Amino acid sequence: MEYRSELKYNITNKDFELLKCNLESLLKKDSHCPNDYYTITSIYFDNYKKTSYNQVKDGISERYKYRIRFYNYDSNFIKLEKKKKSNGFTNKKSVIITKEFLYDILNNNVKINKSYDKLLNEFIIKMNTEYLRPIICVEYDRVPYVYKLGNVRITLDYNIRYTDEYKDLFNENRNMRYLKDKILEVKYDEFIPDYVRYRLQLNSLHQISYSKFNNCIDDLNGRF
């Protein structure tokens, strides 16, 4: 199983503009982003004990969570993902599902099937045995850059927003609540080239442990 390093930084509006300017001249935009940014929608799942939420909150180094993700409100490409974290490294497994199957999941109307992908059956078993259910829908806009050496991926995330309603998921004008956060994420396999690190001025930024999933739930519940 391949893991990647993942660094996160809380950035100001000024940082955001400076980083965007530097990255535009330094790296290429992700080929999947034909415009200035793309929108990510993620529906996160948790069990009745709120295990995923509490593991992040408590800083448990070995953890995983399930989510369903799509981009730019496109219902033709939807993924069920399992994201694992181990001592600061991350790994993702995914399987493509249909829009109809997504709503079957949200309505708890799915059963295991030997013809399904292993990850999908694993998820369905968790739904049946641990009462895994959707807990929050998180959405944000992302400006993505890539660099081949080191398989570096650098993203600027903003307009982080959420809802606990699952109707009209593919309607970009639905009502959502916004956070003020802006986040720089740096992902790589083995190393970040020195000149990329220098241009990003990572040493001067505040590295944090940040979860959009947890922060949105905290905001929803009044930051308990």
Helices and strands as residue ranges (DSSP letters): E 4-10, H 13-26, E 28-29, E 38-46, H 51-57, E 62-71, E 78-86, E 89-97, H 99-106, H 118-129, E 133-147, E 152-163, E 177-178, E 183-188, H 194-200, G 202-204, E 206-208, H 212-220
